[in-house]
Amino acid sequence: MKLVADLAGLRVGDAYPVRVVGVINVSPESFYKGSVVRGDEEIAATALRMVEEGAEIIDVGAMSTAPYLQTEIWVDEEKRRLASAIKVVKESVKVPVSADTTRSIAAEAAIKAGAEIINDVTGLKGDPKMAKLVADYGVSLIMVAREVTPQGGSHSRG
């Protein structure tokens, strides 16, 4: 049995080639400051470069999800960042756009801005409304499995 999925019209799985996802991080509180993209021009240029280098999906994140850091921001701020960045990416490139969020309110803003995929790193365990939202809008979903309370690892809070 071959495993196949459709991510916003892009087939992935056993019968298809490896797909490259470019990640645009617009969260200044990110643990890795070198990954943060600021301003519309830099977002557009980054998305264009990623597609030219082979990215077939652009994933936009607006709040750090590092499980070992306290980086949560107000949902209204995440909504604003996501919607703004996704609009710029959609105007700049013609590939599917994914919103990296764990909150249904931010996901809905991202979908309304043009995101065709929701990337939920909690595996739909972080927000009980996320699965229904994804189903209601008929967008694709990437579910990442992770521990509810992260254990071990090489990161410290020092």
C-alpha positions in Angstrom: 0.0 0.0 0.0 1.4 3.4 -1.0 0.8 6.4 1.2 -0.3 9.5 -0.6 -1.6 12.9 0.6 -2.7 16.1 -1.1 -1.4 19.4 0.3 -3.2 22.2 -1.4 -3.0 20.4 -4.7 0.6 19.2 -4.3 0.8 15.4 -4.1 3.1 14.0 -1.5 3.9 10.5 -0.4 5.5 7.2 -1.5 4.8 7.6 -5.2 6.0 11.2 -5.4 9.3 13.0 -5.1 10.6 14.6 -1.9 9.0 18.1 -1.5 10.9 21.1 -0.2 9.2 23.4 2.2 10.7 26.9 2.8 10.1 28.3 6.2 9.6 32.1 6.8 9.8 33.1 10.5 8.3 36.4 11.4 8.5 36.0 15.2 11.1 38.3 16.6 11.0 36.4 19.9 12.3 33.3 18.1 15.1 31.4 19.8 17.2 31.7 16.7 17.4 35.4 15.8 19.2 34.7 12.5 16.0 33.1 11.1 13.7 36.1 11.6 12.5 37.8 8.5 11.4 41.4 8.9 9.4 43.7 6.7 7.4 43.1 3.5 10.3 43.5 1.1 12.4 41.0 3.0 9.5 38.6 3.2 8.8 38.8 -0.5 12.5 38.4 -1.4 12.9 35.5 0.9 9.8 33.7 -0.5 11.0 34.3 -4.1 14.5 33.0 -3.3 13.1 29.9 -1.6 11.0 29.1 -4.6 13.8 29.7 -7.0 15.9 27.3 -4.9 13.2 24.6 -5.1 10.7 25.2 -2.4 7.2 24.0 -3.4 5.4 25.2 -0.3 6.2 28.2 1.9 5.4 27.8 5.6 5.0 31.0 7.6 5.4 31.1 11.4 4.5 34.1 13.5 5.1 32.8 17.1 8.0 30.7 18.3 6.9 27.2 19.2 10.2 26.2 20.9 8.7 24.0 23.7 11.5 24.9 26.1 11.0 28.7 26.0 8.3 31.0 27.2 7.6 32.8 23.9 3.8 32.9 23.7 2.4 36.2 22.4 -1.1 37.6 22.3 -3.3 35.9 19.7 -4.1 39.2 18.1 -0.4 39.8 17.5 0.0 36.4 16.0 -3.0 36.9 13.8 -1.6 40.3 12.6 1.8 38.9 11.8 0.5 35.8 10.1 -2.1 37.6 7.9 0.3 40.3 6.9 3.2 37.9 6.0 0.9 35.5 4.2 -0.5 38.2 2.0 3.0 39.3 1.0 4.0 35.7 0.2 0.8 35.1 -1.9 1.6 38.3 -3.9 5.2 37.2 -4.4 5.1 33.5 -5.4 2.7 31.0 -6.8 3.1 28.0 -4.5 0.9 26.9 -1.7 1.3 28.7 1.6 1.1 27.0 5.0 0.5 28.8 8.3 2.5 27.4 11.3 0.1 27.9 14.2 -1.4 26.1 17.1 -4.3 28.4 17.6 -7.6 28.3 15.7 -8.1 32.1 15.8 -4.7 32.7 14.2 -5.3 29.9 11.7 -8.6 31.4 10.6 -6.9 34.8 10.0 -4.2 33.0 8.0 -6.7 31.1 5.9 -8.6 34.4 5.1 -5.2 35.9 4.1 -4.6 33.0 1.6 -3.1 30.1 3.5 -4.1 26.8 2.0 -2.4 24.6 4.6 -2.4 24.7 8.4 0.7 23.3 10.1 -0.1 22.5 13.7 2.9 21.3 15.7 0.6 20.1 18.6 -1.0 17.4 16.4 -4.4 19.1 17.0 -4.0 18.8 20.8 -3.3 22.4 21.5 -6.7 24.0 20.5 -9.9 21.9 20.5 -11.4 24.1 17.8 -8.6 23.6 15.2 -9.8 20.3 13.6 -13.3 21.8 13.0 -11.8 25.0 11.6 -9.6 23.1 9.1 -12.6 20.9 8.1 -15.0 23.8 7.8 -12.6 25.7 5.5 -11.5 22.5 3.6 -7.8 23.4 3.8 -5.0 20.9 4.0 -3.4 20.0 7.4 0.1 19.1 8.5 0.0 17.5 11.9 3.3 17.3 13.8 3.4 14.8 16.7 5.2 15.9 19.8 5.1 15.3 23.5 2.5 17.4 25.4 5.1 18.2 28.0 8.5 18.0 26.4 11.0 15.7 28.1 14.7 15.5 27.9 16.6 17.1 24.9 19.7 19.1 24.8 18.2 22.5 25.4 18.4 24.3 28.7 16.9 27.5 30.0 20.1 28.9 31.3 
